[in-house]
Every structure is written in structure tokens, then in C-alpha cells.
Amino acid sequence: MLTLPVLQIHRPESLDEAVALLRDRPGAKVLAGGTDIVPNLKYGMYEARELVALRGLSRELRYIREEEGELRLGAMCSVEQLAQHTRVRQLFPALADAAAAIAGPQLRRMGTLGGNLCLDTRCVYINQSHFWRSALGYCLKKDGTVCHVVKGGQRCVAAASNDTAPILMALGAQVRLVSPRGERTLALEDLYVADGVKNTQIAGDELLVEARVPLAAASLKQAYGKLRLRNAVDFPALNFGVAVGVNEGKVSSLRLCVGALAARPAMVRHVDELKGRSVGTAAEIRALGDELGKRAQKQCKPLTNIGVDPEWRREILPVLIRRGVEKAFL
């Protein structure tokens, strides 16, 4: 049985107190719902022995409200709350679908939006017990100097497996970060970096406190899709979010984001070239989905960082994208 190490848990009652604790205790980890960090601590993936628990900030950071042309989502919103909230389902059904696809019902009640956006990267070579990893010789993400996925690789390619990020990126969402130095707002796609060891720009004394989705994006045709071995509980073998703007029967805007490939969710490039295509019939919508799928397949190269055959993932990607586009137009 894997057990937790001895931990000191701090329980701030305000946001200011939380970021001050993170500043004064370098190396401390944030505990929100605990559905990711607790197993990782048991596996010995972190050296941290202090946690800053955010449950006392629920009143401050657990909200869903419309303000200044945005849907603002507090970081302590539970995943279940996002999946079931009436207004989220009305405005951004694809986001609700993404939340509903996370884990199982018990973990959705515990897990939070902020925790999912900041989910640690995953790899078949790191999400194992310390004994298993020590027998292999460790890896770039923890304690080692080699990558077992990319021979000679100098950068960790553990995969971003958060379900909410791809659709929020497709919808043009932003996030608000707070630290003792003040606050800043970033486009969600700029939050992530291509390094599986730490794939976000979040500083050690900084907290992600809010996601903001422009209400104008509610008019977009949108869909979320997820490939996994079982139809529940599992992390994605692939996932994606797509958002299509339509004006007078033609594509006016287009964003597609694919996740579970490498350290950051990948925005598919050159899709603006498809603006102006007619999508007035089922055949035209299918053709758009096929073209998007081809472009995604060309740009996205699954690796052996997830324990699912990479060639199968690559071959099925355009099928998933086409189905997602068709779903968006239903």
C-alpha cells in the first residue's frame, strides 16, 4: 500500500494569506481538491512536505457569474458544478461536456477547475511508484537525466491531460493569476509551456484564481471530444476542443486545440485558411471536419508518453475531429 509522507498543512482563510504562505515557504504545493496531488505524493513524485490547502477560500473563489462581457469561473468551482450548472450548459455546452468527462462522479465532486487547468503532466514512465521508477533509472521529470520516450531528448514530453484546457483555449479563454506582487491576466494558451517538468508559467508564489470566457464565444459552434480506453474514469489518450464562428452560412472564425499529446495543449495552426468555406449543408460541414482532421493529423504527432499505441491515436485523430465538427453543428 502506498502511503503519504508526513506533511505540514497550512489552511489560509483568505487569498492574501494563501499567496503569502506560498511566498514564505518555497517548495510548498497547493492542495485544492487533492485528486491529483495526493496520488502523486504517494508515488514519491514530489519532494514537498508542506501543503497550502485552499478549502478555506471556497467562499472567495467558488463562483460562476457573468460580468463585463465574460463568464467568470472561480478556480475553486468543482468539476461537477461546471458540468451541471445551467448557465454553463446554455452558453458553453462543450465546456460542460469536458467537465462531465473528467474521472468519475466522486472525483468530479472533489476536483476543481483550477486544479484541472494546473494538472500535472502525465507519462507512463513517471506515474509509477518510486520503486518502479528507481528500477528503470528515473527520467527527466524527476531524479533522472534521460527521457525514455524520446531517445536523447533534452526536454520532458510528459503529456498535458487536463480536459477543460483544450475547449477553453478554443473558446479564447483567459486566466487571472494572483501573487503577493499583484495580479496578471493571460490568454490560457499562453499559460502553458513546452516542458513536461513544469508546463505552466505559474510562479511558486502565484495562484490561478479565475478563468474568463468571453460571452461572445457563446455564439460559436463548439464541441469537445475525448478518446480513452474506458468510457469513464480514464485520462484522455487524446482530447480536443473546437469552436467555429459562422456568418451567413460561411466560416468566419475557427479554433482547434488538441490535448494529451505533449507538455502543452496544441493549437492547430493554419486553420484561418478555411475561413469563408460554406457550411450550409451536412455535406459541407462534413467536408470542413475532414479538412480540419487532416490538418490536425499532419501537425499532431502522438508519442509513447501515454500507454496507448501512438499510431492508433494518430490514425483516429481525424475521425474524432470530423465527428466533433459535426456535433458542433447539431
C-alpha positions in Angstrom: 0.0 0.0 0.0 1.3 3.5 -0.9 1.2 5.9 2.0 1.5 9.7 2.2 4.7 11.2 3.6 4.5 13.3 6.8 3.1 16.7 5.7 2.6 20.1 7.3 -0.7 21.5 6.0 -1.4 25.2 6.1 -5.1 26.4 5.9 -5.3 30.0 4.9 -8.6 31.8 5.2 -8.0 34.4 2.5 -6.4 34.7 -0.9 -3.8 37.2 0.5 -2.9 34.7 3.2 -2.6 31.9 0.7 -0.1 33.7 -1.6 1.9 35.0 1.4 2.3 31.4 2.6 3.5 30.3 -0.9 6.0 33.2 -0.9 7.3 32.4 2.6 7.5 28.6 2.1 9.3 27.9 -1.1 8.6 24.5 -2.4 5.2 24.2 -0.8 2.5 22.7 -3.0 -1.1 23.8 -3.5 -3.9 21.5 -2.3 -7.4 22.2 -3.8 -9.5 19.1 -4.4 -6.4 16.8 -4.0 -7.4 14.3 -6.7 -4.1 14.7 -8.5 -1.6 15.8 -5.9 -2.4 13.2 -3.2 -1.7 10.2 -5.5 1.5 11.9 -6.8 2.7 12.4 -3.2 2.1 8.8 -2.5 4.1 7.8 -5.6 7.0 10.0 -4.3 6.9 12.3 -7.3 7.3 15.5 -5.2 9.8 16.5 -2.5 7.3 18.9 -1.0 6.4 18.4 2.7 4.2 21.5 3.1 0.8 22.0 1.5 -1.3 25.1 1.3 -4.9 23.9 1.4 -7.4 26.2 -0.3 -10.7 24.9 1.1 -10.9 28.0 3.3 -11.0 30.1 0.1 -14.1 28.3 -1.3 -16.4 31.3 -0.4 -14.0 33.6 -2.2 -13.1 31.5 -5.2 -16.1 29.3 -5.9 -18.5 31.2 -8.2 -19.9 31.2 -11.7 -21.1 34.7 -12.8 -21.5 36.9 -15.8 -19.6 40.2 -15.6 -18.2 42.7 -18.1 -19.0 40.6 -21.1 -17.4 37.4 -19.7 -18.4 34.3 -17.9 -16.1 34.2 -14.9 -15.4 30.9 -13.3 -13.7 30.8 -9.9 -10.8 28.4 -9.6 -12.5 26.6 -6.6 -15.6 25.7 -8.7 -15.9 21.9 -8.5 -15.8 20.0 -11.8 -19.3 18.7 -11.0 -20.5 22.2 -10.6 -19.2 23.1 -14.1 -20.7 20.0 -15.6 -24.2 20.7 -14.2 -24.5 24.4 -14.0 -27.5 25.6 -16.0 -25.9 28.7 -17.4 -22.6 27.0 -18.3 -24.7 24.4 -20.2 -26.6 27.1 -22.0 -23.7 29.2 -23.0 -20.8 26.8 -23.3 -22.2 23.2 -23.6 -18.8 21.9 -24.8 -17.2 23.1 -21.5 -19.9 21.3 -19.6 -19.2 18.2 -21.6 -15.5 18.4 -20.9 -16.1 18.7 -17.2 -18.6 15.8 -17.3 -15.9 13.6 -19.0 -13.4 14.0 -16.1 -12.8 10.9 -14.0 -15.9 9.6 -12.1 -18.6 11.2 -10.0 -16.8 11.1 -6.7 -13.7 12.8 -8.2 -15.8 15.4 -10.0 -17.3 16.4 -6.7 -13.8 16.8 -5.2 -11.8 18.2 -8.2 -11.7 21.9 -9.1 -11.5 23.9 -12.2 -8.2 25.5 -11.1 -6.8 22.1 -10.3 -7.7 20.7 -13.7 -6.2 23.7 -15.5 -3.0 23.2 -13.4 -3.0 19.4 -13.6 0.5 18.0 -13.6 1.7 16.3 -16.8 1.5 12.6 -17.1 3.7 9.9 -18.6 3.8 6.2 -18.5 7.4 6.4 -17.1 6.6 8.8 -14.3 3.2 7.9 -13.0 4.5 4.9 -11.2 5.7 4.0 -7.7 9.1 5.2 -6.6 10.3 1.6 -6.6 9.3 1.1 -10.2 11.0 4.4 -11.3 14.1 3.6 -9.4 14.4 0.3 -11.1 14.2 2.0 -14.5 16.7 4.7 -13.6 14.4 7.6 -13.3 13.7 10.2 -16.0 14.0 13.9 -16.9 10.8 14.8 -15.0 12.1 13.5 -11.6 15.6 12.5 -10.4 17.0 11.4 -13.8 18.8 12.7 -16.8 17.3 10.7 -19.7 14.0 10.7 -21.5 12.6 7.2 -22.0 10.1 8.5 -24.6 12.4 10.4 -27.0 15.9 8.9 -27.2 18.4 11.6 -26.4 15.6 14.0 -25.6 16.6 17.1 -23.6 13.1 18.3 -22.7 10.4 16.3 -20.9 7.4 15.3 -23.1 5.1 14.2 -20.3 1.6 15.0 -21.6 -0.9 17.6 -20.5 -4.0 15.6 -19.7 -6.4 18.3 -18.5 -9.9 18.1 -20.0 -11.0 21.7 -19.6 -8.0 23.3 -21.2 -8.5 22.4 -24.9 -12.1 23.6 -25.1 -11.3 26.8 -23.1 -8.4 27.5 -25.4 -10.6 27.0 -28.4 -13.1 29.5 -26.9 -10.4 32.1 -26.3 -10.5 32.0 -22.5 -8.1 33.9 -20.2 -7.0 33.2 -16.7 -6.3 35.5 -13.8 -3.2 34.9 -11.6 -2.6 36.4 -8.2 0.6 36.7 -6.2 2.0 38.9 -3.4 3.3 41.2 -6.2 -0.2 41.8 -7.6 -2.2 40.1 -10.4 -1.9 39.4 -14.1 -4.2 38.1 -16.8 -3.0 35.7 -19.5 -4.6 34.1 -22.5 -5.0 30.5 -21.5 -2.9 29.3 -24.4 0.0 31.5 -23.2 -0.2 29.9 -19.7 1.3 26.6 -20.9 4.9 26.0 -22.0 6.5 23.0 -23.8 8.2 21.4 -20.8 6.6 18.4 -19.0 8.6 19.0 -15.8 6.6 22.2 -15.2 4.3 23.1 -18.1 2.9 26.4 -16.8 4.2 29.9 -16.3 2.7 30.0 -12.8 5.3 31.2 -10.3 5.9 29.5 -6.9 4.1 32.2 -5.0 1.3 32.6 -7.6 -2.2 31.1 -7.7 -4.6 30.7 -10.7 -7.8 32.2 -9.3 -10.2 32.6 -12.2 -10.9 31.6 -15.8 -12.7 34.1 -18.0 -14.6 33.1 -21.2 -15.9 35.9 -23.5 -19.7 35.7 -23.7 -19.4 36.5 -27.4 -18.0 33.0 -27.8 -21.3 31.5 -26.8 -22.5 32.1 -30.4 -19.8 29.8 -31.8 -20.4 26.2 -32.9 -18.5 24.3 -30.3 -17.7 20.7 -29.3 -15.4 18.8 -27.0 -14.2 15.2 -27.8 -12.2 12.7 -25.8 -10.6 9.4 -26.6 -9.9 7.0 -23.7 -9.7 3.3 -23.2 -12.8 3.1 -21.0 -15.8 5.4 -21.4 -15.3 6.7 -17.8 -12.7 7.5 -15.2 -9.7 7.3 -17.6 -7.4 10.2 -18.5 -7.5 11.1 -22.2 -5.5 9.3 -24.8 -6.5 12.3 -26.9 -8.8 15.2 -26.4 -9.8 18.3 -28.3 -11.9 21.4 -28.3 -13.2 23.1 -31.5 -15.1 26.4 -31.9 -16.4 27.6 -35.3 -17.9 31.0 -36.0 -20.5 31.2 -38.8 -21.7 34.2 -40.6 -24.3 33.9 -43.4 -23.6 30.2 -43.9 -19.8 30.6 -44.1 -17.0 30.0 -41.6 -16.0 33.4 -40.1 -13.6 32.1 -37.4 -12.1 28.8 -36.4 -10.0 27.5 -33.5 -9.0 23.9 -32.8 -7.0 22.7 -29.8 -5.7 19.1 -29.3 -4.5 17.8 -25.9 -2.8 14.7 -24.4 0.0 14.8 -26.9 2.9 16.6 -25.2 3.5 19.0 -22.4 1.1 21.7 -23.6 -2.2 21.5 -25.4 -1.6 22.2 -29.1 -3.4 24.9 -31.1 -3.7 23.5 -34.6 -2.1 26.1 -37.0 -3.2 27.5 -40.3 -6.9 26.9 -39.8 -7.7 30.5 -40.7 -7.2 29.4 -44.3 -10.6 27.7 -44.0 -12.4 30.9 -43.4 -15.1 31.6 -46.0 -15.9 27.9 -46.5 -19.7 27.2 -46.9 -21.2 25.2 -44.1 -24.8 25.4 -45.0 -25.3 21.6 -45.7 -24.4 18.4 -43.9 -22.0 17.5 -46.7 -20.2 20.9 -46.4 -20.0 20.5 -42.6 -18.5 17.0 -43.0 -16.0 18.3 -45.6 -14.9 21.0 -43.1 -14.5 18.4 -40.4 -12.5 16.2 -42.8 -10.2 19.1 -43.7 -9.7 20.1 -40.1 -8.9 16.4 -39.2 -6.3 16.2 -42.0 -4.6 19.3 -40.8 -4.6 18.2 -37.2 -3.2 14.8 -38.1 -0.4 16.4 -40.1 0.6 18.6 -37.2 0.0 16.4 -34.2 2.4 13.5 -33.5 1.4 11.3 -30.6 4.3 9.8 -28.6 4.7 6.8 -26.3 4.3 9.0 -23.3 0.8 7.6 -22.8 0.3 3.8 -22.6 -1.9 3.8 -25.7 -0.5 2.9 -29.2 0.7 6.2 -30.7 0.0 5.2 -34.3 -3.6 4.3 -33.5 -4.0 7.6 -31.7 -2.7 9.4 -34.8 -4.9 7.5 -37.2 -8.1 8.0 -35.2 -7.5 11.7 -34.6 -9.0 13.0 -37.9 -12.1 10.8 -37.3 -12.6 12.3 -33.9 -12.2 15.8 -35.3 -14.7 15.2 -38.0 -17.2 13.8 -35.5 -16.6 16.8 -33.3 -17.3 19.3 -36.0 -20.5 17.5 -37.0 -21.5 17.5 -33.3 -20.8 21.3 -33.0 -23.3 22.0 -35.8 -26.1 19.8 -34.4 
